[in-house]
Amino acid sequence: MQILLTNDDGVRAPGLHALARVAAAYGRVVLCAPDREKSACGRGMTLRDPLRVRKADVEGGYEAYEVNGLPVDCVNLAMTEYFPKGCDLVLSGINNGPNLGWDVTYSGTVAGALEGAVNGIRSIAISVAAYVEMAPLHYESAENWLKEWLPWLLKVPFREHGAISVNVPSIAWTEIRGTKITKMGTRIYEDRVERRSDPWGREYFWQGGTVVMDSSQEGTDVQAVNDGYVSITPLRLDWTDHEHLSDLRRAFPK
């Protein structure tokens, strides 16, 4: 099996190496990831600057390349340069932090998996869902979960141009309560932009904010992870609101 690994945390991120340890049991793995953290870059693509790539020495001695671009760039470059005969699987992660609810639209890690889906490849994003700054990241829990569930993920039917997003609670492996198939929940931010001043009194802005999560919505990834379950959420590239499409057609002037 030909397997591409990517992420948005950088080619030397511990989550990527945990992913490689699992994937290596299934065939040839190639790590192609940004040369530094590119979190929240979404499905951005580098068009007006050259992409530069160099071989990287990483833990485990895997074939690895670092790119001065974004996860989407890394997937496209790898498809061209390192998988000329095709790729069987794209794994993106293990992300440093959650990719729950609407945050998947910002996520570079999820974007890496979706770019695999664009290319017609079975693609999975996996994230460790830690909510508290500086809290321990239990990559080992995500690694253990993937060892157990990857055989199933390799067999389960995938929709054309669809991907899977997995979120593993950042708790000890023995505390994981199980696994659930989920839909996207709601994650919004309060006080998104904060005005600050530098030491010279010059105004600048810092973007971030406080996450507001509705964990009461039944069947969502947010609720599952909050309750200590791993969430498996199917995603698709078709963002069409089909219900609204019908409403618009009925209301369209005759």
MOFENNOR-V158003 format. One record per residue. SS is DSSP state (2 for helix, 1 for strand, 0 for the rest). PSI is psi in whole degrees, -180 to 180 (none if undefined). BURIAL is b if it has 9 or more other C-alpha atoms within 8 Angstrom, else e. Layout:
ss=SS psi=PSI burial=BURIAL
ss=SS psi=PSI burial=BURIAL
This chain:
ss=0 psi=139 burial=e
ss=1 psi=119 burial=b
ss=1 psi=127 burial=b
ss=1 psi=132 burial=b
ss=1 psi=136 burial=b
ss=1 psi=179 burial=b
ss=0 psi=-172 burial=b
ss=0 psi=11 burial=b
ss=0 psi=-5 burial=b
ss=0 psi=154 burial=b
ss=0 psi=-20 burial=b
ss=0 psi=11 burial=b
ss=0 psi=138 burial=e
ss=2 psi=-31 burial=e
ss=2 psi=-36 burial=b
ss=2 psi=-38 burial=b
ss=2 psi=-35 burial=b
ss=2 psi=-41 burial=b
ss=2 psi=-41 burial=b
ss=2 psi=-38 burial=b
ss=2 psi=-37 burial=e
ss=2 psi=-48 burial=b
ss=2 psi=-30 burial=b
ss=2 psi=-21 burial=b
ss=2 psi=-10 burial=e
ss=2 psi=-5 burial=e
ss=0 psi=-158 burial=b
ss=1 psi=129 burial=e
ss=1 psi=139 burial=b
ss=1 psi=126 burial=b
ss=1 psi=121 burial=b
ss=1 psi=108 burial=b
ss=1 psi=166 burial=b
ss=1 psi=156 burial=b
ss=0 psi=-2 burial=b
ss=0 psi=173 burial=e
ss=0 psi=136 burial=e
ss=0 psi=38 burial=b
ss=0 psi=149 burial=b
ss=0 psi=29 burial=e
ss=0 psi=-8 burial=b
ss=0 psi=-145 burial=b
ss=0 psi=36 burial=b
ss=0 psi=154 burial=e
ss=0 psi=141 burial=e
ss=0 psi=118 burial=b
ss=0 psi=-29 burial=e
ss=0 psi=8 burial=e
ss=0 psi=150 burial=e
ss=0 psi=146 burial=e
ss=0 psi=129 burial=e
ss=0 psi=138 burial=e
ss=1 psi=145 burial=e
ss=1 psi=152 burial=e
ss=1 psi=140 burial=e
ss=0 psi=140 burial=b
ss=0 psi=117 burial=e
ss=0 psi=162 burial=b
ss=0 psi=132 burial=e
ss=0 psi=-10 burial=e
ss=0 psi=24 burial=e
ss=0 psi=156 burial=b
ss=1 psi=117 burial=b
ss=1 psi=145 burial=b
ss=1 psi=139 burial=b
ss=1 psi=140 burial=b
ss=1 psi=141 burial=b
ss=0 psi=44 burial=b
ss=0 psi=-155 burial=b
ss=0 psi=167 burial=b
ss=2 psi=-41 burial=b
ss=2 psi=-42 burial=b
ss=2 psi=-44 burial=b
ss=2 psi=-43 burial=b
ss=2 psi=-47 burial=b
ss=2 psi=-41 burial=b
ss=2 psi=-44 burial=b
ss=2 psi=-40 burial=b
ss=2 psi=-38 burial=b
ss=2 psi=-45 burial=e
ss=2 psi=-36 burial=e
ss=0 psi=-9 burial=e
ss=0 psi=58 burial=b
ss=0 psi=-23 burial=e
ss=0 psi=8 burial=e
ss=0 psi=157 burial=e
ss=0 psi=141 burial=b
ss=0 psi=-25 burial=b
ss=1 psi=136 burial=b
ss=1 psi=125 burial=b
ss=1 psi=127 burial=b
ss=1 psi=125 burial=b
ss=1 psi=-150 burial=b
ss=1 psi=120 burial=b
ss=1 psi=144 burial=b
ss=1 psi=82 burial=b
ss=0 psi=167 burial=b
ss=0 psi=152 burial=b
ss=0 psi=76 burial=b
ss=0 psi=150 burial=b
ss=2 psi=-140 burial=b
ss=2 psi=-13 burial=b
ss=2 psi=-17 burial=b
ss=2 psi=-24 burial=b
ss=2 psi=-21 burial=e
ss=0 psi=-24 burial=b
ss=0 psi=127 burial=b
ss=2 psi=-32 burial=b
ss=2 psi=-47 burial=b
ss=2 psi=-36 burial=b
ss=2 psi=-38 burial=b
ss=2 psi=-43 burial=b
ss=2 psi=-40 burial=b
ss=2 psi=-33 burial=b
ss=2 psi=-33 burial=b
ss=2 psi=-41 burial=b
ss=2 psi=-38 burial=b
ss=2 psi=-38 burial=b
ss=0 psi=9 burial=e
ss=0 psi=24 burial=e
ss=0 psi=141 burial=b
ss=1 psi=123 burial=b
ss=1 psi=138 burial=b
ss=1 psi=131 burial=b
ss=1 psi=140 burial=b
ss=1 psi=136 burial=b
ss=1 psi=149 burial=b
ss=1 psi=119 burial=b
ss=1 psi=88 burial=b
ss=0 psi=132 burial=b
ss=0 psi=-22 burial=e
ss=0 psi=130 burial=e
ss=0 psi=132 burial=e
ss=0 psi=6 burial=e
ss=0 psi=151 burial=e
ss=0 psi=139 burial=e
ss=0 psi=117 burial=b
ss=0 psi=71 burial=b
ss=2 psi=-31 burial=b
ss=2 psi=-31 burial=e
ss=2 psi=-44 burial=b
ss=2 psi=-39 burial=b
ss=2 psi=-44 burial=b
ss=2 psi=-41 burial=b
ss=2 psi=-43 burial=e
ss=2 psi=-37 burial=b
ss=2 psi=-40 burial=b
ss=2 psi=-36 burial=e
ss=2 psi=-15 burial=e
ss=2 psi=-39 burial=e
ss=2 psi=-38 burial=e
ss=2 psi=-43 burial=e
ss=2 psi=-26 burial=e
ss=2 psi=-17 burial=e
ss=2 psi=-28 burial=e
ss=0 psi=145 burial=e
ss=0 psi=138 burial=e
ss=0 psi=144 burial=e
ss=0 psi=149 burial=e
ss=0 psi=132 burial=e
ss=0 psi=35 burial=b
ss=1 psi=163 burial=b
ss=1 psi=171 burial=b
ss=1 psi=136 burial=b
ss=1 psi=123 burial=b
ss=1 psi=132 burial=b
ss=1 psi=123 burial=b
ss=1 psi=124 burial=b
ss=1 psi=140 burial=b
ss=0 psi=71 burial=b
ss=0 psi=168 burial=b
ss=0 psi=148 burial=e
ss=2 psi=-39 burial=e
ss=2 psi=-15 burial=e
ss=2 psi=-9 burial=e
ss=0 psi=127 burial=b
ss=0 psi=-16 burial=e
ss=1 psi=-164 burial=e
ss=1 psi=139 burial=e
ss=1 psi=145 burial=b
ss=1 psi=128 burial=e
ss=1 psi=167 burial=b
ss=1 psi=169 burial=b
ss=0 psi=136 burial=b
ss=0 psi=-162 burial=b
ss=0 psi=127 burial=b
ss=1 psi=115 burial=b
ss=1 psi=171 burial=e
ss=1 psi=137 burial=b
ss=1 psi=151 burial=e
ss=0 psi=53 burial=e
ss=0 psi=-40 burial=b
ss=1 psi=126 burial=b
ss=1 psi=129 burial=b
ss=1 psi=132 burial=e
ss=1 psi=173 burial=e
ss=1 psi=141 burial=b
ss=0 psi=176 burial=e
ss=0 psi=-18 burial=e
ss=0 psi=8 burial=e
ss=0 psi=7 burial=e
ss=0 psi=134 burial=e
ss=1 psi=140 burial=e
ss=1 psi=173 burial=e
ss=1 psi=143 burial=e
ss=1 psi=126 burial=e
ss=1 psi=136 burial=e
ss=0 psi=-90 burial=b
ss=0 psi=173 burial=b
ss=1 psi=130 burial=e
ss=1 psi=133 burial=e
ss=1 psi=117 burial=e
ss=1 psi=135 burial=e
ss=0 psi=97 burial=b
ss=0 psi=8 burial=b
ss=0 psi=-10 burial=e
ss=0 psi=119 burial=e
ss=0 psi=138 burial=e
ss=0 psi=11 burial=b
ss=1 psi=162 burial=b
ss=2 psi=-37 burial=b
ss=2 psi=-48 burial=b
ss=2 psi=-44 burial=b
ss=2 psi=-50 burial=b
ss=2 psi=-41 burial=b
ss=2 psi=-30 burial=b
ss=0 psi=3 burial=e
ss=0 psi=16 burial=b
ss=1 psi=152 burial=b
ss=1 psi=136 burial=b
ss=1 psi=138 burial=b
ss=1 psi=114 burial=b
ss=1 psi=120 burial=b
ss=1 psi=136 burial=b
ss=1 psi=158 burial=e
ss=1 psi=152 burial=b
ss=0 psi=-21 burial=e
ss=0 psi=104 burial=e
ss=0 psi=8 burial=e
ss=0 psi=131 burial=e
ss=0 psi=94 burial=e
ss=2 psi=-32 burial=e
ss=2 psi=-44 burial=e
ss=2 psi=-32 burial=e
ss=2 psi=-45 burial=b
ss=2 psi=-42 burial=e
ss=2 psi=-44 burial=e
ss=2 psi=-39 burial=e
ss=2 psi=-39 burial=e
ss=2 psi=-33 burial=e
ss=2 psi=-5 burial=e
ss=0 psi=136 burial=e
ss=0 psi=136 burial=e
ss=0 psi=none burial=e
